[in-house]
Amino acid sequence: MTNMASTDVDPFNLYFALVTSVIMQKNGAGLHTASSCYWDNLGDGSCTVRWENKTMFCIVSVFGLGI
């Protein structure tokens, strides 16, 4: 069991996580964002989530990039 665990590769060590976030008060102003990176369609991924209430909104983007 010890030998098997030491030879297994942890899949999360093969990725770099890049996280960006914007927290902004709602006051009628607009917001435009853009991101770019060198992308590998076979192994890289991303997720963007927007959350808001009556006074503010938050946008969080997470990129998982293969090393």
HUHUKA-V421346 format. One record per residue. N is the residue number from 0. RES is the residue in three letters. SS is DSSP state (H for helix, E for strand, L for the rest). OMEGA is omega as a letter, one per 40 degrees, with the letter a starting at -180 (NA if undefined). D_FIRST is the distance of its C-alpha to the first C-alpha in Angstrom with 1 decimal. Layout:
# HUHUKA-V421346
{{N | RES | SS | OMEGA | D_FIRST} {N | RES | SS | OMEGA | D_FIRST}}
This chain:
# HUHUKA-V421346
{{0 | MET | L | i | 0.0} {1 | THR | H | i | 3.8} {2 | ASN | H | i | 5.5} {3 | MET | H | a | 5.2} {4 | ALA | H | a | 6.3} {5 | SER | H | a | 8.7} {6 | THR | H | i | 10.2} {7 | ASP | L | i | 10.9} {8 | VAL | L | i | 14.4} {9 | ASP | L | a | 15.7} {10 | PRO | H | a | 18.8} {11 | PHE | H | i | 20.8} {12 | ASN | H | a | 20.9} {13 | LEU | H | a | 22.8} {14 | TYR | E | i | 25.7} {15 | PHE | E | i | 28.5} {16 | ALA | E | i | 30.0} {17 | LEU | E | a | 33.8} {18 | VAL | E | i | 35.5} {19 | THR | E | i | 39.3} {20 | SER | E | i | 41.4} {21 | VAL | E | i | 45.1} {22 | ILE | E | a | 46.6} {23 | MET | E | i | 50.4} {24 | GLN | E | i | 53.2} {25 | LYS | L | i | 55.1} {26 | ASN | L | i | 58.7} {27 | GLY | L | i | 59.7} {28 | ALA | L | i | 58.4} {29 | GLY | L | i | 56.3} {30 | LEU | L | i | 53.0} {31 | HIS | L | i | 51.8} {32 | THR | L | i | 48.4} {33 | ALA | L | i | 46.8} {34 | SER | L | i | 43.6} {35 | SER | L | i | 42.7} {36 | CYS | L | i | 39.9} {37 | TYR | L | a | 38.8} {38 | TRP | L | i | 37.0} {39 | ASP | L | a | 34.5} {40 | ASN | L | a | 35.0} {41 | LEU | L | a | 31.7} {42 | GLY | L | a | 29.3} {43 | ASP | L | i | 31.4} {44 | GLY | E | i | 32.5} {45 | SER | E | i | 34.6} {46 | CYS | E | i | 35.8} {47 | THR | E | a | 39.0} {48 | VAL | E | i | 40.0} {49 | ARG | E | i | 43.5} {50 | TRP | E | i | 44.3} {51 | GLU | E | i | 47.8} {52 | ASN | L | a | 50.1} {53 | LYS | L | a | 53.8} {54 | THR | L | a | 53.8} {55 | MET | E | i | 50.9} {56 | PHE | E | a | 48.4} {57 | CYS | E | i | 45.0} {58 | ILE | E | i | 43.3} {59 | VAL | E | i | 39.7} {60 | SER | E | i | 38.2} {61 | VAL | E | i | 34.6} {62 | PHE | E | i | 33.7} {63 | GLY | E | a | 30.2} {64 | LEU | E | i | 30.7} {65 | GLY | E | a | 28.3} {66 | ILE | L | NA | 28.0}}
